[in-house]
């Protein structure tokens, strides 16, 4: 069973130890740098450690920018990773489904994310849960969106 638990002093060290493979590292910021970004944007960022049956297997950071003028650009999946030791076990897909539910339960109408075109495994995973490419490119990354209104 997958759970999202807020990143805190109690679980941040185990979170910071998690990493992706060297080949994937160019596609994602470290969890420690994401935590620093969250501290810079405490009114927007919602960082979580992803647990599977009580074991930390990944990290995610969600963005809820309710003050942003464009209502279609307020909700972002800023970070998402599954530790290299736990990839390929279905945790990513289950965690993404939980993340979609979290956004929906907290009033989001859509979710956006961006990733490099070379991040083919992540793109396949995002598409498998319902994210679709928008055709936009931001800072060299493809933008995907999940419509929560349908």
TIRO-2110 file (N, C-alpha, C; in Angstrom, 1 decimal):
// TIRO-2110
0.8, -1.2, 0.0, N, 1, A
0.0, 0.0, 0.0, CA, 1, A
0.9, 1.2, 0.0, C, 1, A
0.6, 2.2, -0.9, N, 2, A
1.3, 3.4, -1.0, CA, 2, A
0.7, 4.5, -0.1, C, 2, A
1.6, 5.2, 0.6, N, 3, A
1.1, 6.4, 1.4, CA, 3, A
2.0, 7.6, 1.0, C, 3, A
1.4, 8.7, 1.1, N, 4, A
2.2, 10.0, 1.0, CA, 4, A
2.3, 10.6, 2.4, C, 4, A
3.5, 10.8, 2.9, N, 5, A
3.7, 11.4, 4.2, CA, 5, A
4.5, 12.7, 4.0, C, 5, A
4.0, 13.8, 4.6, N, 6, A
4.7, 15.0, 4.5, CA, 6, A
6.2, 14.9, 4.9, C, 6, A
7.1, 15.5, 4.1, N, 7, A
8.5, 15.5, 4.4, CA, 7, A
8.7, 16.3, 5.6, C, 7, A
9.4, 15.8, 6.6, N, 8, A
9.6, 16.4, 7.9, CA, 8, A
11.0, 16.1, 8.4, C, 8, A
11.3, 16.7, 9.5, N, 9, A
12.6, 16.4, 10.1, CA, 9, A
12.8, 14.9, 10.5, C, 9, A
11.7, 14.3, 10.7, N, 10, A
11.7, 12.9, 11.1, CA, 10, A
12.0, 11.9, 9.9, C, 10, A
11.7, 12.3, 8.7, N, 11, A
12.0, 11.4, 7.6, CA, 11, A
12.9, 12.0, 6.5, C, 11, A
13.4, 13.2, 6.7, N, 12, A
14.2, 13.9, 5.6, CA, 12, A
15.5, 13.2, 5.3, C, 12, A
16.1, 12.6, 6.4, N, 13, A
17.4, 12.0, 6.1, CA, 13, A
17.2, 10.7, 5.2, C, 13, A
16.2, 9.9, 5.5, N, 14, A
16.0, 8.7, 4.6, CA, 14, A
15.6, 9.2, 3.2, C, 14, A
14.8, 10.3, 3.1, N, 15, A
14.4, 10.8, 1.8, CA, 15, A
15.7, 11.3, 1.1, C, 15, A
16.6, 12.0, 1.7, N, 16, A
17.8, 12.5, 1.0, CA, 16, A
18.7, 11.4, 0.6, C, 16, A
18.6, 10.3, 1.2, N, 17, A
19.5, 9.1, 0.7, CA, 17, A
19.0, 8.5, -0.5, C, 17, A
17.7, 8.7, -0.9, N, 18, A
17.2, 8.1, -2.1, CA, 18, A
17.7, 8.7, -3.3, C, 18, A
17.9, 7.9, -4.3, N, 19, A
18.4, 8.4, -5.6, CA, 19, A
17.9, 7.6, -6.8, C, 19, A
18.0, 8.2, -7.9, N, 20, A
17.7, 7.4, -9.1, CA, 20, A
19.1, 6.9, -9.7, C, 20, A
19.0, 6.2, -10.8, N, 21, A
20.2, 5.7, -11.4, CA, 21, A
21.0, 6.8, -12.0, C, 21, A
22.3, 6.6, -12.3, N, 22, A
23.1, 7.6, -12.9, CA, 22, A
22.5, 8.0, -14.2, C, 22, A
22.0, 7.1, -15.0, N, 23, A
21.4, 7.5, -16.3, CA, 23, A
20.2, 8.4, -16.1, C, 23, A
19.5, 8.3, -15.0, N, 24, A
18.3, 9.1, -14.8, CA, 24, A
18.6, 10.4, -14.1, C, 24, A
19.8, 10.5, -13.5, N, 25, A
20.1, 11.7, -12.7, CA, 25, A
20.0, 13.0, -13.4, C, 25, A
20.3, 13.0, -14.7, N, 26, A
20.2, 14.2, -15.5, CA, 26, A
18.8, 14.7, -15.6, C, 26, A
17.8, 13.9, -15.3, N, 27, A
16.4, 14.3, -15.5, CA, 27, A
15.7, 14.8, -14.3, C, 27, A
16.4, 14.8, -13.1, N, 28, A
15.7, 15.2, -11.9, CA, 28, A
16.6, 15.8, -10.9, C, 28, A
16.1, 16.8, -10.2, N, 29, A
16.8, 17.4, -9.1, CA, 29, A
16.9, 16.4, -7.9, C, 29, A
17.9, 16.6, -7.1, N, 30, A
18.0, 15.7, -5.9, CA, 30, A
16.9, 16.1, -4.9, C, 30, A
16.6, 15.1, -4.0, N, 31, A
15.5, 15.4, -3.0, CA, 31, A
16.0, 16.5, -2.1, C, 31, A
17.2, 16.6, -1.7, N, 32, A
17.7, 17.6, -0.9, CA, 32, A
17.5, 19.0, -1.5, C, 32, A
17.8, 19.1, -2.8, N, 33, A
17.7, 20.4, -3.5, CA, 33, A
16.2, 20.7, -3.6, C, 33, A
15.3, 19.7, -3.8, N, 34, A
13.9, 20.0, -3.8, CA, 34, A
13.4, 20.5, -2.5, C, 34, A
13.9, 19.9, -1.4, N, 35, A
13.5, 20.3, -0.1, CA, 35, A
13.9, 21.8, 0.1, C, 35, A
15.1, 22.2, -0.4, N, 36, A
15.5, 23.6, -0.3, CA, 36, A
14.5, 24.5, -1.1, C, 36, A
14.1, 24.1, -2.2, N, 37, A
13.2, 24.8, -3.1, CA, 37, A
11.8, 24.9, -2.3, C, 37, A
11.4, 23.8, -1.7, N, 38, A
10.2, 23.9, -0.9, CA, 38, A
10.2, 24.9, 0.2, C, 38, A
11.4, 25.0, 0.9, N, 39, A
11.5, 26.0, 1.9, CA, 39, A
11.4, 27.5, 1.4, C, 39, A
11.8, 27.6, 0.1, N, 40, A
11.8, 29.0, -0.5, CA, 40, A
10.3, 29.3, -0.9, C, 40, A
9.5, 28.3, -1.1, N, 41, A
8.1, 28.5, -1.5, CA, 41, A
7.1, 27.8, -0.6, C, 41, A
7.1, 28.1, 0.7, N, 42, A
6.3, 27.3, 1.6, CA, 42, A
4.8, 27.5, 1.4, C, 42, A
4.4, 28.5, 0.8, N, 43, A
3.0, 28.7, 0.5, CA, 43, A
2.5, 28.0, -0.7, C, 43, A
3.4, 27.4, -1.5, N, 44, A
3.1, 26.7, -2.7, CA, 44, A
3.5, 25.2, -2.7, C, 44, A
4.7, 24.9, -2.2, N, 45, A
5.2, 23.6, -2.3, CA, 45, A
4.7, 22.7, -1.2, C, 45, A
4.4, 21.4, -1.6, N, 46, A
3.9, 20.4, -0.7, CA, 46, A
4.8, 19.1, -0.9, C, 46, A
5.9, 19.0, -0.2, N, 47, A
6.8, 17.9, -0.4, CA, 47, A
6.3, 16.6, 0.4, C, 47, A
6.4, 15.5, -0.2, N, 48, A
6.0, 14.2, 0.5, CA, 48, A
7.0, 13.1, 0.2, C, 48, A
7.2, 12.3, 1.2, N, 49, A
7.9, 11.0, 1.0, CA, 49, A
6.9, 10.0, 0.6, C, 49, A
7.2, 9.1, -0.3, N, 50, A
6.3, 8.1, -0.8, CA, 50, A
6.8, 6.8, -0.1, C, 50, A
5.8, 6.2, 0.6, N, 51, A
6.0, 5.0, 1.4, CA, 51, A
5.2, 3.8, 0.8, C, 51, A
5.9, 2.6, 0.7, N, 52, A
5.2, 1.4, 0.3, CA, 52, A
5.3, 0.4, 1.5, C, 52, A
4.2, 0.2, 2.1, N, 53, A
4.1, -0.7, 3.2, CA, 53, A
5.1, -0.3, 4.3, C, 53, A
5.2, 1.0, 4.6, N, 54, A
6.0, 1.5, 5.6, CA, 54, A
7.5, 1.8, 5.3, C, 54, A
7.9, 1.5, 4.0, N, 55, A
9.3, 1.7, 3.6, CA, 55, A
9.3, 2.9, 2.6, C, 55, A
10.2, 3.8, 2.9, N, 56, A
10.4, 4.9, 2.0, CA, 56, A
10.9, 4.5, 0.6, C, 56, A
10.1, 4.7, -0.4, N, 57, A
10.5, 4.3, -1.8, CA, 57, A
10.7, 5.4, -2.8, C, 57, A
10.2, 6.6, -2.4, N, 58, A
10.3, 7.7, -3.3, CA, 58, A
10.0, 9.1, -2.7, C, 58, A
9.9, 10.1, -3.6, N, 59, A
9.7, 11.4, -3.1, CA, 59, A
8.8, 12.1, -4.2, C, 59, A
8.0, 13.0, -3.8, N, 60, A
7.2, 13.9, -4.7, CA, 60, A
7.1, 15.3, -4.1, C, 60, A
7.0, 16.2, -4.9, N, 61, A
6.6, 17.6, -4.4, CA, 61, A
5.6, 18.2, -5.4, C, 61, A
4.5, 18.6, -4.8, N, 62, A
3.4, 19.1, -5.5, CA, 62, A
3.3, 20.6, -5.3, C, 62, A
2.8, 21.3, -6.3, N, 63, A
2.6, 22.8, -6.2, CA, 63, A
1.2, 23.2, -6.3, C, 63, A
0.7, 23.9, -5.3, N, 64, A
-0.6, 24.5, -5.3, CA, 64, A
-0.5, 26.0, -5.2, C, 64, A
-0.5, 26.7, -6.4, N, 65, A
-0.4, 28.1, -6.4, CA, 65, A
-1.7, 28.8, -6.7, C, 65, A
-2.5, 28.8, -5.6, N, 66, A
-3.9, 29.3, -5.8, CA, 66, A
-4.0, 30.8, -6.2, C, 66, A
-2.9, 31.5, -6.0, N, 67, A
-3.0, 32.9, -6.3, CA, 67, A
-2.6, 33.2, -7.7, C, 67, A
-2.1, 32.2, -8.4, N, 68, A
-1.7, 32.4, -9.8, CA, 68, A
-2.8, 32.8, -10.7, C, 68, A
-2.6, 33.7, -11.6, N, 69, A
-3.8, 34.3, -12.4, CA, 69, A
-4.4, 33.3, -13.3, C, 69, A
-3.7, 32.4, -13.9, N, 70, A
-4.2, 31.4, -14.8, CA, 70, A
-4.7, 30.2, -14.1, C, 70, A
-6.0, 30.0, -14.0, N, 71, A
-6.5, 28.8, -13.2, CA, 71, A
-6.1, 27.5, -13.8, C, 71, A
-5.6, 27.4, -15.0, N, 72, A
-5.2, 26.1, -15.6, CA, 72, A
-3.7, 25.9, -15.4, C, 72, A
-3.1, 26.8, -14.6, N, 73, A
-1.6, 26.7, -14.4, CA, 73, A
-1.3, 26.8, -12.9, C, 73, A
-2.2, 26.4, -12.1, N, 74, A
-2.0, 26.5, -10.6, CA, 74, A
-1.5, 25.3, -9.9, C, 74, A
-1.7, 24.1, -10.6, N, 75, A
-1.4, 22.9, -9.9, CA, 75, A
-0.3, 22.1, -10.7, C, 75, A
0.8, 21.8, -10.1, N, 76, A
1.9, 21.2, -10.8, CA, 76, A
2.5, 20.0, -9.9, C, 76, A
2.8, 19.0, -10.6, N, 77, A
3.6, 17.9, -10.1, CA, 77, A
5.1, 18.3, -10.3, C, 77, A
5.7, 19.0, -9.3, N, 78, A
7.0, 19.6, -9.5, CA, 78, A
8.1, 18.5, -9.5, C, 78, A
8.0, 17.6, -8.6, N, 79, A
9.0, 16.5, -8.5, CA, 79, A
8.3, 15.2, -8.3, C, 79, A
9.0, 14.2, -8.9, N, 80, A
8.5, 12.8, -8.7, CA, 80, A
9.7, 11.9, -8.9, C, 80, A
10.0, 11.0, -8.0, N, 81, A
11.0, 10.0, -8.2, CA, 81, A
10.7, 8.8, -7.3, C, 81, A
11.2, 7.7, -7.9, N, 82, A
11.2, 6.4, -7.1, CA, 82, A
12.6, 6.0, -7.0, C, 82, A
13.1, 5.7, -5.8, N, 83, A
14.5, 5.2, -5.6, CA, 83, A
14.8, 4.1, -6.5, C, 83, A
16.0, 4.1, -7.0, N, 84, A
16.5, 3.1, -8.0, CA, 84, A
16.3, 1.7, -7.5, C, 84, A
16.4, 1.5, -6.2, N, 85, A
16.2, 0.1, -5.7, CA, 85, A
14.8, -0.4, -5.7, C, 85, A
13.8, 0.5, -5.9, N, 86, A
12.4, 0.1, -5.9, CA, 86, A
11.7, 0.3, -7.2, C, 86, A
12.4, 0.7, -8.2, N, 87, A
11.8, 0.9, -9.6, CA, 87, A
11.4, -0.5, -10.2, C, 87, A
10.4, -0.4, -11.0, N, 88, A
10.0, -1.6, -11.7, CA, 88, A
9.0, -2.5, -10.9, C, 88, A
8.6, -2.0, -9.8, N, 89, A
7.7, -2.8, -8.9, CA, 89, A
6.2, -2.3, -8.9, C, 89, A
5.9, -1.3, -9.7, N, 90, A
4.6, -0.8, -9.7, CA, 90, A
4.4, 0.4, -8.7, C, 90, A
5.4, 0.7, -7.9, N, 91, A
5.2, 1.8, -6.9, CA, 91, A
5.0, 3.1, -7.6, C, 91, A
5.7, 3.4, -8.7, N, 92, A
5.5, 4.7, -9.4, CA, 92, A
4.1, 4.9, -9.9, C, 92, A
3.5, 3.9, -10.5, N, 93, A
2.1, 4.1, -11.0, CA, 93, A
1.1, 4.2, -9.9, C, 93, A
1.3, 3.4, -8.8, N, 94, A
0.4, 3.5, -7.7, CA, 94, A
0.6, 4.8, -7.0, C, 94, A
1.8, 5.3, -6.8, N, 95, A
2.0, 6.6, -6.2, CA, 95, A
1.4, 7.7, -7.1, C, 95, A
1.5, 7.7, -8.4, N, 96, A
0.9, 8.7, -9.2, CA, 96, A
-0.6, 8.7, -9.1, C, 96, A
-1.2, 7.5, -9.0, N, 97, A
-2.6, 7.5, -8.8, CA, 97, A
-3.0, 8.1, -7.5, C, 97, A
-2.2, 7.9, -6.4, N, 98, A
-2.5, 8.5, -5.2, CA, 98, A
-2.3, 10.1, -5.3, C, 98, A
-1.3, 10.5, -6.0, N, 99, A
-1.1, 11.9, -6.2, CA, 99, A
-2.2, 12.6, -6.9, C, 99, A
-2.7, 11.9, -8.0, N, 100, A
-3.9, 12.4, -8.7, CA, 100, A
-5.1, 12.6, -7.8, C, 100, A
-5.3, 11.6, -6.9, N, 101, A
-6.4, 11.6, -5.9, CA, 101, A
-6.2, 12.8, -5.0, C, 101, A
-4.9, 13.0, -4.5, N, 102, A
-4.6, 14.1, -3.6, CA, 102, A
-5.0, 15.4, -4.2, C, 102, A
-4.6, 15.6, -5.5, N, 103, A
-4.9, 16.9, -6.1, CA, 103, A
-6.4, 17.1, -6.2, C, 103, A
-7.1, 16.0, -6.7, N, 104, A
-8.5, 16.1, -6.8, CA, 104, A
-9.2, 16.4, -5.5, C, 104, A
-8.8, 15.7, -4.4, N, 105, A
-9.4, 15.9, -3.1, CA, 105, A
-9.1, 17.3, -2.5, C, 105, A
-8.1, 17.9, -3.1, N, 106, A
-7.7, 19.3, -2.6, CA, 106, A
-8.1, 20.4, -3.6, C, 106, A
-9.1, 20.1, -4.4, N, 107, A
-9.7, 21.1, -5.2, CA, 107, A
-9.1, 21.4, -6.6, C, 107, A
-8.1, 20.7, -7.0, N, 108, A
-7.4, 21.0, -8.3, CA, 108, A
-8.4, 20.5, -9.4, C, 108, A
-8.3, 21.3, -10.5, N, 109, A
-9.1, 20.9, -11.7, CA, 109, A
-8.2, 20.3, -12.8, C, 109, A
-6.9, 20.4, -12.7, N, 110, A
-5.9, 19.8, -13.6, CA, 110, A
-4.6, 19.7, -12.9, C, 110, A
-3.7, 18.9, -13.4, N, 111, A
-2.3, 18.8, -12.9, CA, 111, A
-1.4, 18.9, -14.1, C, 111, A
-0.4, 19.7, -14.0, N, 112, A
0.6, 19.9, -15.0, CA, 112, A
2.0, 19.4, -14.5, C, 112, A
2.8, 18.9, -15.4, N, 113, A
4.2, 18.6, -15.1, CA, 113, A
5.0, 18.8, -16.4, C, 113, A
6.3, 18.8, -16.2, N, 114, A
7.2, 18.9, -17.3, CA, 114, A
8.4, 18.0, -17.1, C, 114, A
8.9, 17.5, -18.2, N, 115, A
10.0, 16.6, -18.2, CA, 115, A
10.8, 16.7, -19.5, C, 115, A
12.0, 16.2, -19.5, N, 116, A
12.8, 16.2, -20.7, CA, 116, A
12.3, 15.1, -21.7, C, 116, A
12.4, 15.4, -22.9, N, 117, A
11.9, 14.4, -23.9, CA, 117, A
12.7, 13.1, -23.8, C, 117, A
14.0, 13.2, -23.4, N, 118, A
14.8, 12.0, -23.2, CA, 118, A
14.4, 11.1, -22.0, C, 118, A
13.5, 11.6, -21.2, N, 119, A
13.0, 10.9, -20.0, CA, 119, A
11.9, 9.9, -20.4, C, 119, A
12.2, 9.0, -21.3, N, 120, A
11.2, 8.2, -21.9, CA, 120, A
10.4, 7.2, -21.0, C, 120, A
11.1, 6.7, -20.0, N, 121, A
10.4, 5.8, -19.0, CA, 121, A
9.4, 6.6, -18.2, C, 121, A
9.8, 7.8, -17.8, N, 122, A
8.8, 8.7, -17.0, CA, 122, A
7.7, 9.1, -17.9, C, 122, A
7.9, 9.4, -19.1, N, 123, A
6.8, 9.8, -20.0, CA, 123, A
5.9, 8.7, -20.2, C, 123, A
6.4, 7.5, -20.4, N, 124, A
5.5, 6.3, -20.5, CA, 124, A
4.7, 6.1, -19.3, C, 124, A
5.3, 6.3, -18.1, N, 125, A
4.6, 6.2, -16.8, CA, 125, A
3.5, 7.2, -16.7, C, 125, A
3.8, 8.5, -17.0, N, 126, A
2.9, 9.6, -16.9, CA, 126, A
1.7, 9.3, -17.8, C, 126, A
2.0, 8.9, -19.0, N, 127, A
0.9, 8.7, -20.0, CA, 127, A
0.0, 7.5, -19.5, C, 127, A
0.6, 6.5, -18.9, N, 128, A
-0.2, 5.3, -18.5, CA, 128, A
-1.2, 5.7, -17.4, C, 128, A
-1.0, 6.8, -16.7, N, 129, A
-2.1, 7.1, -15.7, CA, 129, A
-3.0, 8.3, -16.1, C, 129, A
-2.8, 8.8, -17.4, N, 130, A
-3.7, 9.7, -17.9, CA, 130, A
-3.1, 11.1, -18.3, C, 130, A
-1.8, 11.3, -18.1, N, 131, A
-1.3, 12.6, -18.5, CA, 131, A
-1.1, 12.6, -20.0, C, 131, A
-1.4, 13.8, -20.6, N, 132, A
-1.3, 14.0, -22.0, CA, 132, A
-0.4, 15.2, -22.4, C, 132, A
0.4, 15.0, -23.4, N, 133, A
1.3, 16.1, -23.8, CA, 133, A
0.4, 17.3, -24.3, C, 133, A
0.8, 18.5, -23.9, N, 134, A
0.1, 19.7, -24.3, CA, 134, A
0.6, 20.4, -25.6, C, 134, A
1.8, 20.0, -26.0, N, 135, A
2.5, 20.6, -27.1, CA, 135, A
3.4, 21.8, -26.7, C, 135, A
3.3, 22.2, -25.4, N, 136, A
4.1, 23.2, -24.9, CA, 136, A
5.5, 22.7, -24.5, C, 136, A
6.5, 23.6, -24.6, N, 137, A
7.8, 23.3, -24.1, CA, 137, A
8.2, 24.5, -23.2, C, 137, A
8.6, 24.2, -22.0, N, 138, A
9.1, 25.2, -21.0, CA, 138, A
10.5, 24.8, -20.6, C, 138, A
11.4, 25.8, -20.8, N, 139, A
12.8, 25.6, -20.4, CA, 139, A
13.3, 24.2, -21.0, C, 139, A
12.9, 23.9, -22.2, N, 140, A
13.4, 22.7, -22.8, CA, 140, A
12.7, 21.4, -22.4, C, 140, A
11.7, 21.5, -21.6, N, 141, A
11.0, 20.4, -21.1, CA, 141, A
9.5, 20.3, -21.7, C, 141, A
9.1, 19.1, -22.1, N, 142, A
7.7, 18.9, -22.6, CA, 142, A
6.8, 19.0, -21.4, C, 142, A
5.6, 19.7, -21.7, N, 143, A
4.6, 19.8, -20.6, CA, 143, A
3.5, 18.8, -20.9, C, 143, A
3.1, 18.2, -19.8, N, 144, A
2.0, 17.2, -19.8, CA, 144, A
0.9, 17.7, -18.8, C, 144, A
-0.3, 17.3, -19.1, N, 145, A
-1.4, 17.7, -18.2, CA, 145, A
-2.4, 16.6, -18.0, C, 145, A
-3.0, 16.5, -16.8, N, 146, A
-4.0, 15.6, -16.5, CA, 146, A
-5.3, 16.4, -16.1, C, 146, A
-6.3, 16.2, -16.9, N, 147, A
-7.6, 16.9, -16.7, CA, 147, A
-8.4, 16.2, -15.6, C, 147, A
-8.7, 16.9, -14.5, N, 148, A
-9.4, 16.3, -13.4, CA, 148, A
-10.9, 16.6, -13.5, C, 148, A
-11.3, 17.2, -14.5, N, 149, A
-12.8, 17.6, -14.6, CA, 149, A
-13.6, 16.6, -15.4, C, 149, A
-12.9, 15.6, -16.0, N, 150, A
-13.7, 14.6, -16.8, CA, 150, A
-14.0, 13.4, -16.0, C, 150, A
END
